[in-house]
Amino acid sequence: MSDSCNSRHFSWLMKSCFPNPNDNNSAVVPQHHCSTTTATTTLNSLPDDLLLECLSRVASSSIPSLSLVCRRWARLLQSPPFFQLRRRHGLLHHTLFAISASNSATDSALFAATLQLDTNAVWKVSCFITDNDEVDDAVSYGNSFHRFPSNARLTAIGHRVYIIGRNATLRYDTWSGKVTARSPMMFPRKKFAVASVSGKIYVTGGGQKMTAVEEYDPEEDKWVVATHATRSRYGCIGASVDGVFYVIGGLKLGGASRNELSRAGVGGAAGPEAHVYASSMDLYDVEAREWLRSRAVPGGGCVVAACAAGGHIYVLASHAVELSFWRFEARRKVAGAGGGFGEWCRINSPPLPAQIRVDGTVRFSCVGVGEKVVLVQVSGCIDDLLRRSGRFARGLKESLVLVYDPVGGGWTRSANLPEMIRRAACACADVKGPELRKQKTKVDWKTRLGFLINRRMDRGDDQSPAQGGTARILVEFLEVAITSIVFLKGVYPTGAFERRRYMNMVVQRARHPELRDYIHSAVSGLLPFIQKGLVERLAVIFYNTGNTPVEKFMFKLAVNQSYGSKVEEADLEFSLRSFLVKLSISEPLTRTLSHDCRWEITAYFRSLPQASTSKDAGLWIPTDTKQWQRPPLITPIKSMNSEPLCVQLYLEHPTLNEPKP
């Protein structure tokens, strides 16, 4: 083989690659090769602005899954432009959150009441779901869990609400309904100022010598000292507008300064330890890392509540003889206007008595919800205000909600706080629209009714006719008995119930409005069927995670339709009262349930009336509840026979050799 390559050899090689044109038997078979160099466009290759436009239009139910795609998507889903686009598309709404805690010393629970001003203005209450056991430890420190929210401050970043307490911090995800424990503050504080600025949280005040301003980064879950305040405050309020952290009001621990309008808080005491009302605002520029000139609230007085809304700072101040409500222009001026802030403007005060102090028994929380300002009474009693509104009941606490609309310049009254939300801490967060997502609790009490009830049933339809005295008493008893069973099983925290008197004995009543409404609606919906003698049994069934019944409380009912004598209600109530006494001591007969169990109310009918003959028949549908394949074990609890009513209460459990599903 030659070591060189000449043209003759190369020409022969090239020619051999072509077919002989004189050969009729040879044919060229074309081969099509797919080009692999075509560039494909994916969502990940889009720039951030275009990707945000796509993500902002995704259905709300898919957003939690999108954050798991990659870190870039998770970062964009938490960015302010994403929330602005969602709100522009009508998929996000400002929602007021009032977070409270159980007042039980033996059990702990956190509750969140939510209110959307743009809808029918009805509070919705949900119970928190914890991600892990660390949350329970974080919120029950020092055996004082029931005071945690009242001693804590709330602030929101997007759809996440941060509950910052003295020694613990929680993050509440309003989209998933879950609570996770986060790093606590570096310095324990009480009644401090907090606000979120540019995706970070800033706190200050809350102690006699507490001047450190802490900064919290949610991404790193880390607290650092950003700067030190010019003065120490206690009971101050935080707000933020246009990159500025405002520290408003409270008690100034020490003497009053020249540029501050204040007055003595305790008998005009003087000296370095005197406590005076700090009727001023300290301004901290987060980006420039410097303190701006303080601004005094006109007229001085005591700052009762304050918040930021629509680029303004709103301050409610109490004076000796009146209340004053002020608005401060907090937006930065355009170029050429000196870069300063606006002036104070006095606006219409809320319809409240003047005798309100920051250290008094009546306390308020002020929250900016979009452009509006919401004033929430979180503790205390205002009898004068009740008389003005035409209500003559006394002792109403933690209920008043007033809304200020800057467009009309007037105040309107919204729905009162739910009864179970007491000493609440309030904040505004972004919630998926168009309606609030119904939160899941540890036990879902609304899933799979035995015979579903139309929740749109009129309240007036629940009332029994005069001739149904026996059925009415039975329905009232069943509602109390079912509540006692749910309390006995411990599926909810003890703080979700309150003690009431019924039939001259102490019973439990559900404080959660949806739980109470579910039991009431289910039992009241049976009233027309009980009157006709169609209901054979009423069961309270508890299920495991596989939707298999593990325990049933059975009420077997029989009403004598031919009984024509007068029913002595006192005798009937006395007989039914013994069931409640027996239920209170029946816990040893029951079985322990898992934390992720669920329960439902099921009715067994002797026969269902035709829809054409009864309007109530259409309110129920047959259930698909799983049944045991073998006869259950029956444990009697109580029975009674008092004409015209016969009631038996017993427990049903699966046998030991029951086949596994």
C-alpha positions as CSV (number, residue, x, y, z in Angstrom):
1,M,0.0,0.0,0.0
2,S,1.4,3.4,-1.0
3,D,2.1,5.9,1.6
4,S,0.9,8.7,-0.6
5,C,-2.5,9.5,-2.1
6,N,-2.4,10.6,-5.8
7,S,-5.2,12.0,-8.0
8,R,-5.7,8.8,-10.0
9,H,-6.5,6.7,-7.0
10,F,-8.8,9.4,-5.6
11,S,-10.8,9.8,-8.9
12,W,-11.5,6.0,-9.0
13,L,-12.7,6.2,-5.4
14,M,-15.1,9.0,-6.1
15,K,-16.5,7.4,-9.3
16,S,-17.2,4.1,-7.6
17,C,-19.7,5.9,-5.4
18,F,-22.0,6.6,-8.3
19,P,-24.1,3.9,-10.1
20,N,-23.4,3.0,-13.7
21,P,-25.8,4.9,-15.9
22,N,-25.8,2.1,-18.5
23,D,-26.9,-0.4,-15.9
24,N,-30.7,-0.7,-16.2
25,N,-31.0,-3.1,-13.2
26,S,-29.5,-0.6,-10.7
27,A,-31.8,1.7,-9.0
28,V,-31.3,4.5,-6.5
29,V,-33.4,4.1,-3.4
30,P,-33.8,7.5,-1.8
31,Q,-33.3,7.7,1.9
32,H,-34.9,10.4,4.0
33,H,-33.0,11.4,7.1
34,C,-34.9,13.4,9.7
35,S,-33.0,16.4,10.8
36,T,-32.0,16.4,14.4
37,T,-30.9,20.0,14.5
38,T,-34.4,21.5,14.6
39,A,-34.6,23.7,17.8
40,T,-37.7,23.0,20.0
41,T,-39.1,25.7,22.2
42,T,-40.1,24.6,25.8
43,L,-41.6,26.6,28.6
44,N,-38.3,26.4,30.4
45,S,-36.5,28.2,27.6
46,L,-38.8,31.2,27.8
47,P,-37.6,34.3,29.6
48,D,-39.0,35.1,33.0
49,D,-41.6,37.6,31.9
50,L,-43.1,35.3,29.3
51,L,-43.0,32.3,31.6
52,L,-44.8,34.4,34.3
53,E,-47.5,35.2,31.8
54,C,-48.0,31.5,31.2
55,L,-47.8,30.4,34.8
56,S,-50.2,33.2,36.0
57,R,-53.0,31.6,33.9
58,V,-52.7,28.1,35.3
59,A,-55.6,26.8,37.3
60,S,-55.4,27.3,41.1
61,S,-55.5,23.6,41.8
62,S,-52.3,23.0,39.8
63,I,-50.1,25.7,41.4
64,P,-48.8,23.5,44.3
65,S,-47.5,21.0,41.7
66,L,-45.8,23.7,39.6
67,S,-43.6,24.7,42.4
68,L,-42.1,21.1,42.4
69,V,-40.9,21.3,38.7
70,C,-37.7,23.2,39.4
71,R,-36.2,25.9,41.6
72,R,-36.7,28.5,39.0
73,W,-40.4,27.9,38.8
74,A,-40.7,27.8,42.6
75,R,-38.9,31.2,42.8
76,L,-41.2,32.7,40.1
77,L,-44.3,31.4,41.8
78,Q,-43.3,33.4,45.0
79,S,-42.3,36.6,43.2
80,P,-44.4,39.8,43.4
81,P,-45.0,40.0,39.6
82,F,-46.7,36.5,39.7
83,F,-49.2,37.7,42.3
84,Q,-49.8,40.9,40.4
85,L,-50.6,39.0,37.2
86,R,-52.8,36.6,39.1
87,R,-54.7,39.5,40.6
88,R,-55.0,41.2,37.2
89,H,-56.5,38.0,35.8
90,G,-59.1,37.8,38.6
91,L,-57.5,34.6,40.0
92,L,-56.3,36.2,43.3
93,H,-58.1,38.1,45.9
94,H,-57.1,40.1,49.0
95,T,-58.4,38.2,52.0
96,L,-58.5,39.2,55.7
97,F,-57.2,36.5,58.1
98,A,-58.0,36.5,61.8
99,I,-56.0,33.8,63.6
100,S,-56.8,32.6,67.0
101,A,-56.0,29.7,69.3
102,S,-57.8,27.3,71.5
103,N,-58.2,28.5,75.1
104,S,-57.9,24.9,76.4
105,A,-55.1,24.2,78.9
106,T,-55.1,20.5,77.9
107,D,-55.2,20.7,74.1
108,S,-54.0,23.1,71.5
109,A,-55.4,24.2,68.2
110,L,-55.1,27.1,65.8
111,F,-58.0,28.5,63.9
112,A,-58.2,30.8,61.0
113,A,-61.2,32.9,60.1
114,T,-61.2,34.4,56.6
115,L,-63.2,37.2,55.1
116,Q,-63.4,38.4,51.5
117,L,-64.9,41.9,51.2
118,D,-65.7,41.6,47.5
119,T,-68.0,38.6,48.0
120,N,-70.9,38.1,50.4
121,A,-68.8,39.1,53.4
122,V,-69.2,35.9,55.3
123,W,-66.5,34.6,57.6
124,K,-65.2,31.1,57.0
125,V,-63.4,29.2,59.7
126,S,-60.8,26.5,59.3
127,C,-58.5,24.5,61.5
128,F,-54.8,24.4,60.8
129,I,-53.1,21.3,59.5
130,T,-49.6,20.7,60.9
131,D,-46.8,19.4,58.7
132,N,-44.9,17.8,61.5
133,D,-44.8,17.4,65.3
134,E,-42.4,20.4,65.5
135,V,-45.3,22.7,65.0
136,D,-47.1,21.4,68.0
137,D,-44.0,21.9,70.1
138,A,-43.4,25.4,68.6
139,V,-46.9,26.7,69.4
140,S,-47.3,25.2,72.9
141,Y,-44.1,26.5,74.5
142,G,-44.3,27.2,78.2
143,N,-47.8,25.6,78.4
144,S,-49.3,28.9,77.3
145,F,-50.4,28.0,73.8
146,H,-53.8,29.6,74.2
147,R,-52.0,33.0,74.5
148,F,-49.8,32.5,71.5
149,P,-51.7,34.5,68.8
150,S,-52.6,37.4,71.1
151,N,-48.9,37.8,72.0
152,A,-47.8,37.3,68.4
153,R,-47.8,39.5,65.3
154,L,-49.0,38.6,61.8
155,T,-47.6,39.6,58.5
156,A,-48.1,38.2,55.0
157,I,-45.9,37.7,52.0
158,G,-48.1,36.7,49.0
159,H,-50.2,33.8,50.1
160,R,-48.2,32.9,53.2
161,V,-49.0,34.3,56.6
162,Y,-46.2,34.4,59.2
163,I,-47.2,34.1,62.8
164,I,-44.4,35.5,64.8
165,G,-44.4,35.0,68.6
166,R,-42.1,35.6,71.4
167,N,-40.2,32.3,71.1
168,A,-41.7,30.7,68.0
169,T,-42.5,31.5,64.3
170,L,-45.0,29.7,62.1
171,R,-45.7,29.9,58.4
172,Y,-49.3,29.3,57.3
173,D,-49.8,28.5,53.6
174,T,-53.2,29.8,52.7
175,W,-53.3,27.7,49.5
176,S,-52.6,24.3,51.1
177,G,-53.9,25.1,54.6
178,K,-50.7,23.7,56.2
179,V,-48.6,25.2,59.0
180,T,-44.8,24.7,59.3
181,A,-42.5,25.8,62.0
182,R,-39.8,28.3,61.1
183,S,-36.8,29.8,62.9
184,P,-37.7,32.0,65.9
185,M,-36.5,35.6,66.3
186,M,-33.0,36.2,67.7
187,F,-34.4,38.3,70.7
188,P,-37.6,37.4,72.5
189,R,-40.1,40.3,72.1
190,K,-43.6,41.1,73.1
191,K,-46.0,43.5,71.4
192,F,-43.5,44.5,68.8
193,A,-43.8,46.0,65.3
194,V,-43.6,43.8,62.2
195,A,-44.0,44.3,58.5
196,S,-42.9,42.7,55.2
197,V,-40.8,44.8,52.8
198,S,-39.6,43.5,49.4
199,G,-40.1,39.9,50.3
200,K,-38.5,40.0,53.7
201,I,-39.8,40.5,57.3
202,Y,-38.7,43.3,59.7
203,V,-39.4,43.4,63.4
204,T,-38.4,45.9,66.1
205,G,-39.5,47.1,69.5
206,G,-41.2,44.9,72.1
207,G,-38.8,45.5,75.1
208,Q,-37.3,48.1,77.4
209,K,-33.9,48.1,75.7
210,M,-34.9,46.4,72.5
211,T,-33.6,48.6,69.7
212,A,-32.4,45.9,67.3
213,V,-34.2,45.7,64.0
214,E,-34.2,42.1,62.9
215,E,-34.6,41.0,59.2
216,Y,-35.9,37.6,58.2
217,D,-35.3,36.0,54.9
218,P,-38.0,33.4,54.1
219,E,-35.9,31.6,51.5
220,E,-33.0,31.0,53.9
221,D,-35.2,30.8,57.1
222,K,-32.7,33.0,58.9
223,W,-32.9,36.1,61.1
224,V,-30.2,38.7,61.1
225,V,-29.8,42.2,62.8
226,A,-30.3,44.8,60.0
227,T,-29.8,47.9,62.1
228,H,-30.7,49.5,65.5
229,A,-33.7,51.8,66.1
230,T,-33.3,55.3,67.4
231,R,-35.5,54.6,70.4
232,S,-37.0,51.6,72.1
233,R,-40.8,51.1,71.9
234,Y,-43.3,48.7,73.5
235,G,-46.7,47.9,72.0
236,C,-45.8,49.5,68.7
237,I,-47.3,48.8,65.3
238,G,-45.5,48.0,62.0
239,A,-46.4,48.9,58.4
240,S,-44.7,49.2,55.1
241,V,-45.2,51.3,52.0
242,D,-42.8,51.8,49.0
243,G,-39.8,50.2,50.6
244,V,-40.1,52.0,54.0
245,F,-40.6,50.2,57.3
246,Y,-42.8,52.3,59.6
247,V,-42.7,51.8,63.4
248,I,-45.8,53.5,64.8
249,G,-47.0,54.5,68.3
250,G,-46.8,52.3,71.3
251,L,-45.1,53.2,74.6
252,K,-41.8,54.9,74.5
253,L,-39.7,53.5,77.3
254,G,-37.9,56.5,78.7
255,G,-38.2,60.3,78.5
256,A,-39.9,62.1,75.6
257,S,-37.9,63.7,72.9
258,R,-38.3,67.2,71.5
259,N,-39.6,66.1,68.1
260,E,-42.2,63.9,69.6
261,L,-45.7,64.8,70.7
262,S,-46.4,62.6,73.7
263,R,-47.9,62.6,77.2
264,A,-47.3,60.8,80.4
265,G,-48.9,57.4,80.6
266,V,-48.7,56.8,84.3
267,G,-49.6,59.8,86.4
268,G,-47.3,62.1,84.5
269,A,-44.2,60.3,85.9
270,A,-40.9,61.8,84.9
271,G,-37.4,60.5,84.8
272,P,-35.6,57.9,82.7
273,E,-38.1,55.1,83.6
274,A,-41.2,57.1,82.7
275,H,-43.6,55.5,80.2
276,V,-45.1,57.9,77.7
277,Y,-47.2,57.4,74.6
278,A,-45.1,57.6,71.5
279,S,-47.4,59.4,69.1
280,S,-45.0,59.3,66.3
281,M,-43.6,57.2,63.4
282,D,-40.1,56.1,62.9
283,L,-39.2,55.5,59.2
284,Y,-36.5,53.0,58.1
285,D,-35.5,52.9,54.4
286,V,-34.8,49.3,53.8
287,E,-32.9,49.7,50.5
288,A,-30.8,52.6,51.7
289,R,-30.3,51.1,55.1
290,E,-30.9,54.4,56.9
291,W,-33.4,56.0,59.2
292,L,-35.5,58.9,57.8
293,R,-36.9,61.8,59.7
294,S,-39.6,60.8,62.2
295,R,-43.1,62.0,61.7
296,A,-45.4,62.9,64.6
297,V,-49.1,62.1,64.6
298,P,-51.0,65.4,64.6
299,G,-52.5,66.2,67.9
300,G,-50.5,63.5,69.8
301,G,-52.6,61.1,71.8
302,C,-52.5,57.4,72.0
303,V,-52.2,55.3,68.8
304,V,-54.9,52.7,69.0
305,A,-54.4,51.0,65.6
306,A,-52.5,51.6,62.4
307,C,-51.9,49.9,59.0
308,A,-50.9,50.5,55.4
309,A,-53.4,50.5,52.5
310,G,-53.3,51.8,49.0
311,G,-49.9,53.6,49.4
312,H,-51.1,55.4,52.6
313,I,-50.5,55.0,56.3
314,Y,-53.7,55.0,58.4
315,V,-53.6,55.8,62.1
316,L,-56.4,55.7,64.6
317,A,-55.5,57.9,67.7
318,S,-57.4,58.3,70.9
319,H,-57.4,61.7,72.8
320,A,-59.0,62.8,76.0
321,V,-62.4,63.5,74.6
322,E,-62.4,62.1,71.0
323,L,-61.1,59.7,68.5
324,S,-59.2,60.9,65.4
325,F,-58.4,59.0,62.2
326,W,-55.5,60.1,60.0
327,R,-54.1,59.3,56.6
328,F,-50.4,59.9,55.7
329,E,-49.3,60.0,52.1
330,A,-46.5,57.4,52.2
331,R,-45.7,57.0,48.5
332,R,-42.5,58.4,47.1
333,K,-42.7,61.5,45.1
334,V,-41.8,61.6,41.4
335,A,-38.5,63.0,40.2
336,G,-38.3,66.8,40.7
337,A,-40.6,66.9,43.7
338,G,-37.8,66.6,46.2
339,G,-38.3,62.9,46.9
340,G,-40.2,63.6,50.2
341,F,-43.4,62.2,51.5
342,G,-46.9,63.7,51.7
343,E,-48.7,65.4,54.5
344,W,-51.2,64.3,57.1
345,C,-54.9,64.4,56.4
346,R,-57.7,63.9,58.9
347,I,-60.6,61.8,57.7
348,N,-63.8,60.4,59.1
349,S,-63.4,58.6,62.4
350,P,-65.0,55.2,63.0
351,P,-68.2,55.1,65.1
352,L,-66.4,54.1,68.3
353,P,-66.5,55.5,71.9
354,A,-63.6,57.9,72.7
355,Q,-62.5,56.1,75.8
356,I,-60.1,53.7,74.1
357,R,-56.5,53.3,75.2
358,V,-53.7,51.1,73.9
359,D,-53.4,49.6,77.4
360,G,-57.2,49.3,77.9
361,T,-59.5,46.4,77.9
362,V,-60.9,47.2,74.4
363,R,-58.4,46.5,71.7
364,F,-58.5,46.8,67.9
365,S,-56.5,45.5,65.0
366,C,-56.2,47.6,61.8
367,V,-55.6,45.8,58.5
368,G,-55.2,47.1,54.9
369,V,-57.2,45.0,52.5
370,G,-56.4,46.3,49.0
371,E,-57.4,50.0,49.0
372,K,-59.7,49.5,52.0
373,V,-59.0,49.6,55.7
374,V,-60.6,47.1,58.1
375,L,-60.9,47.7,61.8
376,V,-61.4,44.5,63.8
377,Q,-62.3,44.5,67.5
378,V,-60.1,41.7,68.9
379,S,-60.9,42.0,72.6
380,G,-63.1,43.9,75.1
381,C,-66.8,44.9,75.2
382,I,-68.4,48.1,73.9
383,D,-71.9,48.3,75.2
384,D,-72.3,51.9,74.0
385,L,-71.6,50.8,70.4
386,L,-74.1,48.0,70.8
387,R,-76.8,50.4,71.8
388,R,-76.0,52.6,68.8
389,S,-76.5,49.7,66.4
390,G,-79.8,48.8,68.0
391,R,-78.5,45.7,69.9
392,F,-79.3,45.6,73.6
393,A,-77.3,42.5,74.5
394,R,-74.4,43.1,76.8
395,G,-71.0,41.4,77.0
396,L,-70.4,40.9,73.3
397,K,-66.6,40.4,72.8
398,E,-64.1,40.3,70.0
399,S,-66.7,40.7,67.3
400,L,-67.0,44.2,65.7
401,V,-65.7,44.6,62.1
402,L,-65.7,48.0,60.4
403,V,-64.6,48.8,56.9
404,Y,-63.4,52.2,55.6
405,D,-63.7,52.8,51.9
406,P,-61.4,55.7,50.8
407,V,-63.5,56.2,47.6
408,G,-66.7,57.2,49.5
409,G,-64.9,58.2,52.7
410,G,-67.3,56.4,54.9
411,W,-67.4,53.5,57.3
412,T,-69.6,50.4,56.9
413,R,-70.2,47.5,59.2
414,S,-69.2,44.0,58.1
415,A,-69.9,40.6,59.5
416,N,-68.8,40.1,63.1
417,L,-66.0,37.8,63.9
418,P,-67.1,34.2,64.6
419,E,-67.7,33.5,68.2
420,M,-64.8,31.0,68.5
421,I,-62.2,33.5,67.2
422,R,-61.1,35.4,70.3
423,R,-58.0,37.6,71.0
424,A,-57.1,37.2,67.3
425,A,-54.2,38.5,65.4
426,C,-55.0,39.8,61.9
427,A,-53.4,40.2,58.5
428,C,-54.2,40.3,54.8
429,A,-53.0,37.7,52.4
430,D,-53.5,36.7,48.8
431,V,-56.0,33.8,48.4
432,K,-56.9,31.9,45.2
433,G,-60.2,33.0,43.6
434,P,-62.8,33.4,42.8
435,E,-63.8,31.9,46.1
436,L,-61.8,30.8,49.1
437,R,-60.5,27.3,48.9
438,K,-62.2,25.2,51.6
439,Q,-59.5,24.2,54.0
440,K,-59.1,20.5,55.1
441,T,-59.0,19.8,58.8
442,K,-57.6,16.8,60.5
443,V,-61.0,15.2,60.2
444,D,-63.2,15.9,57.2
445,W,-66.7,16.0,58.7
446,K,-68.4,17.0,55.5
447,T,-67.5,14.1,53.2
448,R,-69.9,11.4,52.2
449,L,-73.1,11.9,54.2
450,G,-75.2,8.8,54.7
451,F,-78.0,10.7,53.0
452,L,-76.7,14.0,51.7
453,I,-78.4,17.2,52.9
454,N,-79.0,20.1,50.6
455,R,-77.0,22.9,52.4
456,R,-79.2,25.5,50.8
457,M,-82.1,24.5,53.0
458,D,-83.9,27.5,54.4
459,R,-83.6,28.1,58.2
460,G,-87.3,28.3,58.4
461,D,-87.8,24.8,57.0
462,D,-85.9,23.4,59.9
463,Q,-88.6,24.4,62.3
464,S,-91.0,21.6,63.4
465,P,-94.7,21.9,63.3
466,A,-96.7,22.2,66.4
467,Q,-98.1,18.7,66.3
468,G,-94.6,17.2,66.1
469,G,-93.6,17.8,69.8
470,T,-92.2,14.3,70.2
471,A,-90.2,14.5,67.0
472,R,-88.9,18.0,67.9
473,I,-87.7,16.9,71.3
474,L,-86.0,13.8,69.7
475,V,-84.3,15.9,67.0
476,E,-82.9,18.3,69.7
477,F,-81.7,15.3,71.7
478,L,-80.0,13.7,68.8
479,E,-78.1,16.9,67.9
480,V,-76.8,17.1,71.5
481,A,-76.0,13.4,71.6
482,I,-74.1,13.3,68.3
483,T,-72.0,16.3,69.5
484,S,-71.3,14.5,72.7
485,I,-70.1,11.4,70.7
486,V,-67.8,13.5,68.6
487,F,-66.4,15.1,71.7
488,L,-66.0,11.7,73.4
489,K,-64.0,10.3,70.5
490,G,-61.5,13.2,70.6
491,V,-61.4,13.7,66.8
492,Y,-61.2,17.5,67.4
493,P,-59.3,19.5,70.0
494,T,-61.2,20.1,73.2
495,G,-61.0,23.8,72.5
496,A,-63.4,23.3,69.6
497,F,-66.2,22.7,72.1
498,E,-67.7,24.7,74.9
499,R,-69.8,23.8,77.9
500,R,-73.6,24.4,77.7
501,R,-76.5,23.3,79.8
502,Y,-79.2,21.1,78.3
503,M,-81.9,19.2,80.1
504,N,-80.5,20.5,83.4
505,M,-77.1,18.9,82.8
506,V,-73.7,20.1,81.3
507,V,-73.2,19.0,77.7
508,Q,-70.7,20.0,75.0
509,R,-71.5,22.3,72.1
510,A,-69.3,22.7,69.0
511,R,-67.7,26.1,68.6
512,H,-66.7,25.6,65.0
513,P,-69.6,27.0,62.9
514,E,-69.3,24.5,60.1
515,L,-69.1,21.5,62.5
516,R,-72.1,22.8,64.4
517,D,-74.0,23.6,61.2
518,Y,-73.3,20.1,59.8
519,I,-74.7,18.3,62.8
520,H,-77.7,20.6,63.1
521,S,-78.5,20.4,59.4
522,A,-78.2,16.6,59.3
523,V,-80.4,16.0,62.3
524,S,-82.9,18.7,61.5
525,G,-83.3,17.4,58.0
526,L,-84.6,14.1,59.4
527,L,-87.5,15.9,61.2
528,P,-90.2,15.3,58.6
529,F,-89.2,11.6,58.2
530,I,-89.2,11.0,62.0
531,Q,-92.7,12.5,62.2
532,K,-93.8,10.0,59.6
533,G,-92.1,7.1,61.3
534,L,-89.8,6.4,58.3
535,V,-86.4,6.6,60.1
536,E,-85.4,3.2,61.5
537,R,-81.8,3.9,62.7
538,L,-79.4,6.9,62.9
539,A,-75.7,6.1,62.9
540,V,-72.5,8.0,63.7
541,I,-69.9,6.1,61.8
542,F,-66.1,6.4,62.1
543,Y,-63.8,5.3,59.3
544,N,-60.1,4.5,58.9
545,T,-57.9,5.8,56.1
546,G,-59.2,3.0,53.8
547,N,-62.8,4.2,54.2
548,T,-63.7,1.1,56.1
549,P,-66.0,1.5,59.2
550,V,-64.2,0.8,62.5
551,E,-66.9,1.9,64.9
552,K,-70.6,2.8,64.8
553,F,-72.8,4.5,67.3
554,M,-76.3,3.3,66.5
555,F,-79.6,5.0,67.5
556,K,-82.6,2.7,66.9
557,L,-85.8,4.8,66.8
558,A,-89.4,3.9,66.9
559,V,-92.3,6.4,67.1
560,N,-95.8,5.1,67.7
561,Q,-97.8,6.8,65.1
562,S,-101.1,5.6,66.6
563,Y,-100.5,7.1,70.0
564,G,-103.2,9.6,70.6
565,S,-102.7,10.7,74.2
566,K,-100.9,13.9,75.2
567,V,-97.2,13.6,75.5
568,E,-95.6,14.8,78.7
569,E,-92.5,16.6,77.5
570,A,-91.0,16.6,81.0
571,D,-91.2,12.8,81.3
572,L,-89.8,12.4,77.8
573,E,-86.9,14.7,78.4
574,F,-86.1,13.0,81.7
575,S,-85.9,9.6,79.9
576,L,-83.6,11.0,77.1
577,R,-81.4,12.7,79.7
578,S,-80.2,9.3,80.9
579,F,-78.7,8.7,77.5
580,L,-76.5,11.8,77.8
581,V,-75.4,10.6,81.3
582,K,-74.5,7.2,80.0
583,L,-72.6,8.6,77.0
584,S,-70.4,10.7,79.2
585,I,-69.0,7.5,80.8
586,S,-68.9,5.3,77.8
587,E,-65.4,6.0,76.6
588,P,-64.0,2.6,77.9
589,L,-66.4,0.8,75.6
590,T,-65.1,2.5,72.5
591,R,-61.9,2.0,70.4
592,T,-59.0,4.4,69.9
593,L,-59.1,6.1,66.5
594,S,-56.2,7.3,64.3
595,H,-55.5,11.0,63.8
596,D,-56.4,10.8,60.1
597,C,-59.8,9.2,60.6
598,R,-63.1,10.7,59.4
599,W,-66.7,10.3,60.4
600,E,-70.2,10.8,59.0
601,I,-73.9,10.7,59.9
602,T,-75.9,8.0,58.2
603,A,-79.7,7.5,58.3
604,Y,-81.4,4.1,57.6
605,F,-84.9,4.4,56.3
606,R,-87.7,1.9,56.5
607,S,-88.9,3.2,53.1
608,L,-88.2,6.3,51.1
609,P,-91.2,8.5,50.0
610,Q,-91.5,9.3,46.4
611,A,-90.3,12.7,45.3
612,S,-93.7,13.5,44.0
613,T,-95.3,13.0,47.4
614,S,-92.8,14.8,49.6
615,K,-90.6,17.7,48.9
616,D,-88.1,16.5,51.5
617,A,-87.4,13.3,49.8
618,G,-85.3,15.1,47.2
619,L,-82.9,16.2,49.8
620,W,-81.4,12.7,50.3
621,I,-79.5,10.3,48.1
622,P,-78.5,6.7,48.8
623,T,-75.0,6.2,50.3
624,D,-72.2,4.1,49.1
625,T,-70.8,3.3,52.5
626,K,-68.8,0.1,52.8
627,Q,-70.5,-2.6,55.0
628,W,-69.0,-5.3,57.1
629,Q,-69.1,-8.8,55.5
630,R,-69.8,-10.5,58.8
631,P,-72.3,-9.7,61.6
632,P,-70.8,-7.0,63.9
633,L,-70.1,-7.2,67.6
634,I,-72.9,-5.3,69.5
635,T,-72.4,-3.5,72.8
636,P,-75.6,-2.1,74.4
637,I,-75.3,1.3,76.0
638,K,-78.8,2.5,76.9
639,S,-82.4,1.9,76.0
640,M,-85.7,3.5,76.9
641,N,-89.4,3.1,76.1
642,S,-91.6,6.0,76.9
643,E,-94.7,6.2,74.8
644,P,-94.9,7.2,72.0
645,L,-91.1,7.0,71.7
646,C,-88.7,4.0,71.9
647,V,-84.9,4.6,71.6
648,Q,-82.0,2.2,71.8
649,L,-78.3,3.2,71.7
650,Y,-75.6,0.6,71.1
651,L,-72.1,0.2,69.6
652,E,-71.2,-1.9,66.6
653,H,-67.6,-3.1,66.0
654,P,-66.3,-5.5,63.3
655,T,-65.5,-9.0,64.4
656,L,-61.9,-10.2,64.8
657,N,-62.2,-12.5,61.7
658,E,-63.6,-9.7,59.6
659,P,-62.0,-10.0,56.1
660,K,-59.6,-7.2,55.3
661,P,-60.6,-5.0,52.4
